[in-house]
Amino acid sequence: MICTKTRGTPQHDIFSFRRLAATGYGRRPAITPRPFSSRPIRSKRERVVNPVLERLYRDNFVVHKNGRRKPVCPPGLTLERGDYLFQLVRARRPTLTLEIGFAYGISTLHIAEALRRNGRGHHIVIDPHQRTRFDGLGLEHVKEAGLSSWITFHEEAAELCLPRLVQEGLRLDLAFDDSGHLFDHVITEFVFLAQLLRTGGVLVVDDAGLPGVGRACDFVAANRPDFEDVSVAPAPGLLRRLLPGESLPPPPVNARGKPRMRLFRKARDDDPRDWSDYKPF
């Protein structure tokens, strides 16, 4: 079954992450953590062989309890962006990942399927609207795909859940933010995700073309020296080998060549800014 936590759940709840970590994140056998890998994306791409995903993309609709049919994409990720997440998780082999925004479970299915193929890792999902707005269909899709043991679901607002995870001492290897898309929400979530990510960890922000999301990402790129904006393909050849940091695959772009997602790498564990530092963006 999927581990779930709802609003107001006390920190000593049976599904607290300290207990999950001690028991191997649910019912699966405990996995001995291995060093975080940054090996490059394979040249030959794997196809996402998941019947639930294939059906959802093929039909592109779900049926709610009131009988109404609603599209899967949007709000779900397009196949191109979902495949990007899948390949990123497969290549980097993270131990712990987190996602804000669940909806019908499309991005979760990509990430959890990649973890299953890796044979390691666990995925945290945060969304306060799963049962009220999406009729619990995301949870049903994850269960149908046989991926329930790979995720823990928090049914509460990210601005309430993330601070608690910081207090619990969690450290993430990869985070995916696809939440409310409002400028202040994205900034607030970034503040806590920055504390949760390990040095070398990766943050993927979806819908970078929306004004609120794009400007929030511009702020991070200009004002957070502890994070590198790696949304654009790195320089080729010798120059690429001389540049600092690891190589990360650039996210998909739109027809104008602009990234549909923004990709950040945490370059250092401390934020070196002085109290009054600010750069226009």
N, C-alpha and C positions, 0 to 999 in steps of 0.2 A: 504494500500500500504506500501511497505518497505521504511523507511526513508533512504535516500542515501545522501552521501556527496562525491564530487569528488575533484580532485586536484585543489588547488587554491580557494576553497570555503572560503569566509571570515568568521571570527569567529562570526559575528552578523547574520549569516544565520539563516533562520527560523527553521532549524533543529538543532540548537545549543542545547547542553544538558541541559543548564539551563532552556530553554523553554520546552524541552521534560519533564524534571522533574516536571515542574509546571503543565503540562497537562496530566500527567500519562503515559508518553512515547508513544505518538501517539494517537490513537483513542480509546484505552481501558480506562475504568474508572480508576481514580487515586487509587493507592493502598497504604494504610497506612503501612509504613515499620514496620516490627516486628523484635525482636532481632534475630541476626544471629544464626542459629541452627547448632550444630555439632553432632546430634544424629547419631548413627551408621547405616551402611548399613543394610537393612532388610535381614533377613535370607532367606526369600522366595523372589526370584527376580521377579520383574515385567517384563513382555515381552514388548518390544517396539512395541506397536500396532500403527503403522503408515504405511498406505498403500504405500506411496511414498518410504519410506525406504525399505519396504519389496520388492517392485518391483525392486529398484535399486540393492539390494543385490542379488536378484534372477537372474536378467538378467546380471548384472555386465558389462553393456556397456551403453553408451549414444551416440546419433547421433548428430554430429555438423552440422552447417548450410551448410557446403560443402558436406554433405552426408557421411562423414567418421565416422565410429564407433570407439570409444575409450573406454578403460576399465575404470570402476569406481574406482576399488581398485587394485593397487594404481592408482591415488594419494589419493583416499579416505581412511578413516579408515576402518580396518577390523571390523567385527561385534563384536568381543570380546572387542576391544578397544573402539568402539562406545558405547557398553553397559556399559562399565566401567564409561565413562563420564556421561551417562544417570543416572546411579545409584548414582554417586557422587553428581550430582546436585539435584536429588530427595531427598537424605538424608540430605544434608546441607542447602537446601532451601535458596539459595543466593538471594540477592536483585538485584545486578548488576554483570554481567559476561562479559568477553571479550575473543575474539578469534582472533589470527593472522593466516591467511591462510584459504581460503574459498573453492576454486576449485569447485567441483560439489555439495557442501553443505552437505556432509554426517555428519560431526561432528556438524555442525550448526543444522541440523535436530534433532540429538540426544539431544543437549543441549536445544534448543527451545521447543521441545516436553516435556522435563522434566519440564521446567519452566511453560508450559501450565498446566501440571498436578498438579504442586504445586499451581497454581492459583496466582502466584506473580512473580515479577522479570522482567528483561530486559537484552537482549544480544547484545553486540557490536561486529561487525565483520569487520576486516580490510584485504583488499586484493587488490593490484593494478592491478591484471591480470584477474579479473573476466570476463570482456567483451572482452579483447584482446586475452587471451589464452583459456578461457573456455566458450566463446560464451554466457555468461550470464546464463548458465544452472543452476548454483547454485541458483541464484535468482529465476529462474523459478520453481525449485523444492520446495523452501521455500514457494512460493506463492501457488503452487499446494497443498501443505500440510496444507494450512490455517494458517501458522505461521508468516506471514509477519509483523503483528502488534507487534510481540515479539522481533523483531530485528531492529537495525539501522546499515546500511552498509556504510563503508568508502572506497571508491575506490582510495586509495593512499598508498604509501609506509609506512610501520610501523614506520620507523625512522623519518618520517615527521608528522605522525598522533599522535603518542603517546605523544610527548612533548606538543602538543596543549591540549590533554586531561588532562595532568598534570596541565597545566596552568588553565584549566577550573575547577579544583578542584575535579575531579571525584575520587571516592574511590570504588575499586572493592572487591568483596568477593571471586571471582574465576577467574583465567585467564588460557587460553589454548594456548600454542605456538606451531604451526605446520607450520612454514613459510619456509624460504629459506634453512635452515639446514647448513648454513655456520657458522663457528666458530664466526667470528666477528659480523655477523648478530644476532646470538643468544645472545651474550654478550650485544650488543647494546640494543636489545629489553628487556633483563632482567633489565638493568639499569633503564629503564622507568617503566617497570611493577612493580619493587620493590617500586617505589614511589607511584604507583597507588593502590597497594594492601593494604587493611586494616591489622592491626595486627590480626593474626588468619586466614587471607586469605590464599588461596591455589593456587599454580602455578603448572600446569601439562605441561610437555614438552614432545612432541611426538618424536618418532624415536630416542630413546636414544642409539640405537645400532650403529648409524652412527658416524664416528669418530669426525666430527666437533661438533655435538650436544653433544655427550658423554663427550668430553673434556671440552666444555663450562660448562656443568652441574658439572663436577668435580671441575672446578674453583670455582663455586658458593658454592659447598659443603665445600670446603677447606678454602675459603676466605671471606665468608659472614656470620659472626656470628649472624646476624639478621634473618637468614633463617635456618630452619632445613630440612635436607634431610630425608624424611620419605618414601623413595621408597621401603624399605624392610619391611616385616611384623614385627610388634612390638613383644617384648618378651611376652611369655604367662604367665598366672597365676598371682601370687603375685608380681613378678618382674615387670610385665606390669603395674600393678596398682600403683607401686611405682615410675615408670618413669615419669618425667615431661611432660607436654603437653597433647594434646588430641589424641584419637585414630583415625587413618585414614586408610581406606582399602588400602592395597598395590596394585599397578597397575599390569596388566598381565605380565607374564614372558615368555621368549622364551624357546626353547627346552633345553638350557643349564642352565636354572634357572635365567637368567639375565632379569631385568625389561625392557619391551619394551617402557615404559614411565618413566620419572623421576618425582617425586612428592616432592614438597617443601612447607613447611608451614612457613609463616612469623611469627617469634616468638616475635619480638619487633619492635617498630616503628622507632627507630633510629639505625644508623649504627655506632657501637662503635669503629671502627678502627682508629688508628692514621694515619697520612698522609703517612708514609713510610711502613705500614704493608703489608706483603706479605708472603704467605705460598706456598711452592711448591705443585704441584698437578699432 
